[in-house]
Amino acid sequence: MAITTTTAAEPLVKAIYELVLDRGGYPHVLFDFQNQEEIFFAHANESQLDFVPLFHKMAFEQFDVLIKVRADANTRALGSVDPERQSRRQKSMSSLLQAQLTRGCRKIPALDEHPIPDECLCHGSR
């Protein structure tokens, strides 16, 4: 089983990780760090834009359970990134989205929106 998220959701991931271990599972955590996507788009060459990370591919296509926690620290972070580069990356990663959608049809999806401080302020909560 895999848990994918950002480091902003670390407290939640720790709790999920413990729970999975206590229930006999084998959790694997895939963390993205703050500003990772901005750095990627600023430095990636065309080949890197087209590359699908193998562990992500395996987790999305083969693992029995995939928990995806959305916890983006800055939802506008990619606003200055060239749309063509973003489109190229989305196209290369579309196989993961397709695997996720197919998986969702066969099993109960596990997707959570995890609010973080900046995101809470954007939505008017405190």
C-alpha positions as CSV (number, residue, x, y, z in Angstrom):
1,M,0.0,0.0,0.0
2,A,1.2,3.5,-0.8
3,I,0.5,6.9,0.7
4,T,1.2,9.9,-1.7
5,T,1.2,13.4,-0.4
6,T,3.3,16.4,0.5
7,T,5.4,17.0,3.6
8,A,2.6,19.5,4.7
9,A,0.5,16.4,5.6
10,E,3.2,14.7,7.7
11,P,1.2,14.5,10.9
12,L,-1.7,12.8,9.1
13,V,0.6,10.5,7.3
14,K,2.3,9.4,10.5
15,A,-1.1,8.4,11.9
16,I,-2.1,6.5,8.8
17,Y,1.3,4.8,8.7
18,E,1.0,3.6,12.3
19,L,-2.6,2.4,11.7
20,V,-1.5,0.4,8.6
21,L,1.4,-1.2,10.5
22,D,-0.9,-2.0,13.5
23,R,-3.3,-3.8,11.0
24,G,-0.5,-5.8,9.4
25,G,0.0,-3.7,6.2
26,Y,3.2,-2.7,4.5
27,P,3.0,1.1,4.0
28,H,5.2,3.0,1.5
29,V,5.2,6.8,1.7
30,L,5.8,9.0,-1.3
31,F,6.4,12.6,-0.1
32,D,6.8,15.6,-2.3
33,F,8.6,18.5,-0.6
34,Q,7.6,22.2,-0.6
35,N,8.3,23.8,-4.0
36,Q,9.2,20.5,-5.6
37,E,7.1,21.1,-8.7
38,E,8.3,24.7,-9.2
39,I,11.9,23.4,-9.0
40,F,11.1,20.5,-11.4
41,F,9.6,22.8,-14.0
42,A,12.4,25.3,-13.7
43,H,15.1,22.7,-14.3
44,A,13.7,19.7,-16.1
45,N,14.7,19.0,-19.7
46,E,12.2,17.6,-22.2
47,S,13.2,14.0,-21.4
48,Q,12.6,14.6,-17.7
49,L,9.2,16.2,-18.5
50,D,8.2,13.0,-20.3
51,F,9.5,10.6,-17.7
52,V,7.0,8.8,-15.4
53,P,8.6,7.9,-12.1
54,L,8.8,4.2,-11.8
55,F,7.8,3.9,-8.2
56,H,4.8,6.1,-8.7
57,K,3.9,4.0,-11.7
58,M,4.1,0.8,-9.7
59,A,2.2,2.3,-6.8
60,F,-0.7,3.6,-9.0
61,E,-0.9,0.4,-11.1
62,Q,0.0,-2.5,-8.9
63,F,-0.4,-1.8,-5.2
64,D,-3.5,-3.1,-3.5
65,V,-4.2,0.2,-1.8
66,L,-3.3,3.7,-2.7
67,I,-4.1,6.6,-0.3
68,K,-3.7,10.0,-1.9
69,V,-3.8,13.0,0.5
70,R,-3.9,16.3,-1.3
71,A,-2.1,18.9,0.9
72,D,-0.7,21.6,-1.4
73,A,1.0,24.4,0.5
74,N,0.6,26.8,-2.4
75,T,-2.2,26.1,-4.9
76,R,-1.0,28.9,-7.2
77,A,2.7,27.8,-7.3
78,L,2.7,26.9,-10.9
79,G,1.0,30.1,-12.1
80,S,4.3,31.3,-13.7
81,V,5.2,28.0,-15.3
82,D,5.0,27.8,-19.1
83,P,1.6,26.1,-19.9
84,E,3.2,24.1,-22.7
85,R,5.6,22.5,-20.2
86,Q,2.8,21.8,-17.8
87,S,0.7,20.3,-20.6
88,R,3.6,18.1,-21.7
89,R,4.1,16.9,-18.1
90,Q,0.4,16.2,-17.7
91,K,0.4,14.1,-20.9
92,S,3.3,12.0,-19.7
93,M,1.6,11.5,-16.3
94,S,-1.8,10.7,-17.8
95,S,-1.2,6.9,-17.4
96,L,-1.1,7.4,-13.7
97,L,-4.4,9.3,-13.7
98,Q,-5.9,6.6,-15.9
99,A,-4.7,3.9,-13.5
100,Q,-6.2,5.9,-10.6
101,L,-9.5,6.3,-12.4
102,T,-9.6,2.6,-13.3
103,R,-8.7,1.6,-9.8
104,G,-11.5,3.9,-8.5
105,C,-14.0,1.9,-10.5
106,R,-12.9,-1.4,-9.1
107,K,-12.3,-0.4,-5.5
108,I,-13.2,2.2,-2.9
109,P,-11.0,5.2,-3.7
110,A,-8.9,6.7,-0.8
111,L,-8.5,10.4,-1.5
112,D,-8.4,13.1,1.1
113,E,-8.1,16.9,1.1
114,H,-5.9,17.8,4.0
115,P,-6.1,21.5,4.9
116,I,-2.9,23.2,5.8
117,P,-2.6,26.7,7.4
118,D,-2.2,28.7,4.2
119,E,-4.9,26.8,2.5
120,C,-7.3,27.3,5.4
121,L,-6.7,31.1,5.3
122,C,-7.5,31.1,1.5
123,H,-10.9,29.5,2.3
124,G,-11.7,32.0,5.1
125,S,-11.3,29.6,8.0
126,R,-8.9,30.0,10.9
